Amino acid sequence: MARALSFADLAHSVALVEGGALEEPTARALLGGLLELHEIPPDSFPWEPALGDAFNSREAELTRRIGAASAGWLSAGRPRREAFRVALRLVARRGTGDLAMHLADAIDALAAHAERHAEDLAADYTYLQPAQPSTVGHLLLAYAYPVVRDSERLRGVEAQLALSVAGVGGSAGSRWPLDRDRLAELLGASGLVRHTKDAMWHADTYVELIAAIAMACTHASQLAQDFEILASQEFGIVELADAHSRASALMPQKRNPYALAVVRTQAGISAGELAGVLTTLHTGSARTDHFQHLNGAVPRLVEESIVVADLLAKVLEGLSIDADRWGEVARRGFTAAADVADAVAIEGGLDYRTAHKVVGFAVRQRVEADLPVADLTAAEVTAAARVITGRQITLPTAALAAALDPAQSALTRPQSGGSAPGEVIAMVQECRSHAASVRAWVAASRAALDGAETRLLAAARAIAPP
């Protein structure tokens, strides 16, 4: 927050000078002192906890450097809390963009693997049991689309954070000649939070930010939990790069996918922060309880989540997938059973629920006889139909053979968003397009902030030349 507090102070002081509130010697001394403070690295700044907060430490150091007569103007037209409100927005806005950029990297990594494996057979899993046949590419994109939505939530929050809360006075405005639109311009904002009291006290934007982070971390945790299972010796479908694995200190044969545990942990942390800020909001209006929490929680959570999102993207980029083994699971797990039921319903003239029971009975007969389910015959199905329905049905051998082939099932699903390779490639392109749009809006936001900082420093130096 230190650098952002410096920009908040500089913008307020430049606006006071431009509004004609300060005489030239005072203006020059005030901006000169603030520029000196701006050059001090945060780790080297003489913070004094006994003074209560960072603003007071900055004001005390400014007074030591330029004297009380000039430093005292820093609070003209604003309480100290305004500096923190402005600074928190600057930190949160930039961090939101940085987080979204790493989510875009994760989307691109998933899209790259999905494109590479668009035609490779895989078993979908529900309750850790092989379910329907699908493709590796299709299943990987099921993790990409939640990240797409996560980045869209962050885009919406960033648009709110881009509105300025500066220049509101205590809560009803100020008698000092402070132009709120000019302050917004100096801070790189896109507009104003209009109502002055609302601008000073509302916290729901930060709740939305923390909720968006918590949801993104939860999606990342779900992916991490699934991939940890797929990376186990029993599954052997996914393998993390060496850089993202860790050997056991005791058991030399182990290769733990440790990075995934780090990803999962952040989901719990972010959920706790969301509960914490909602709890502190259980106060009357115009209280500082929640901002006492937010001033520390938001920068910390954003920073941690950026690191974890970067780790997740790198894990996804570096992992390898054993598509052959995944395809074998699809065949061994009789994932085409629903397709066989479809064939029985269509060819045998049964309703689907009855066809489902027929196939289930036939499968049980094979399982109890310790026979491969995938070798199910038309005669066995028609015999099962006689037991279940008391009637004879017709099931052509060719129709059953086609239904028993999980690859044909996965590759020929015609629905939009399905597992057919053409649909997978179309969704890959859609995900990549979204990732590119994320990078574009983050670049625009960064440019607005960077440009404003450059212009603000130039304005301050014009008032107080070195």
HELIX and SHEET records of a PDB file:
HELIX    1   1 ALA A    2  GLU A   18  1                                  17    
HELIX    2   2 GLU A   24  HIS A   38  1                                  15    
HELIX    3   3 PRO A   42  SER A   44  5                                   3    
HELIX    4   4 PRO A   49  LEU A   51  5                                   3    
HELIX    5   5 ALA A   54  ILE A   66  1                                  13    
HELIX    6   6 ALA A   68  ALA A   71  1                                   4    
HELIX    7   7 GLY A   72  SER A   75  5                                   4    
HELIX    8   8 ARG A   80  ARG A  116  1                                  37    
HELIX    9   9 VAL A  136  LEU A  161  1                                  26    
HELIX   10  10 ARG A  180  LEU A  186  1                                   7    
HELIX   11  11 THR A  196  TRP A  201  1                                   6    
HELIX   12  12 ASP A  204  LEU A  230  1                                  27    
HELIX   13  13 ASP A  242  HIS A  244  5                                   3    
HELIX   14  14 TYR A  258  THR A  280  1                                  23    
HELIX   15  15 ASP A  289  GLY A  318  1                                  30    
HELIX   16  16 ALA A  323  ARG A  332  1                                  10    
HELIX   17  17 ALA A  337  GLY A  348  1                                  12    
HELIX   18  18 TYR A  352  GLU A  368  1                                  17    
HELIX   19  19 VAL A  373  ASP A  375  5                                   3    
HELIX   20  20 ALA A  378  THR A  389  1                                  12    
HELIX   21  21 THR A  397  LEU A  404  1                                   8    
HELIX   22  22 PRO A  406  LEU A  411  1                                   6    
HELIX   23  23 PRO A  421  ILE A  463  1                                  43    
SHEET    1   A 2 LEU A 121  THR A 126  0                                        
SHEET    2   A 2 GLN A 129  THR A 135 -1                                        
SHEET    1   B 2 LEU A 163  SER A 164  0                                        
SHEET    2   B 2 GLY A 191  LEU A 192  1                                        
SHEET    1   C 2 VAL A 238  GLU A 239  0                                        
SHEET    2   C 2 SER A 320  ILE A 321 -1                                        
SHEET    1   D 2 ARG A 246  ALA A 247  0                                        
SHEET    2   D 2 ARG A 255  ASN A 256 -1                                        
END                                                                             
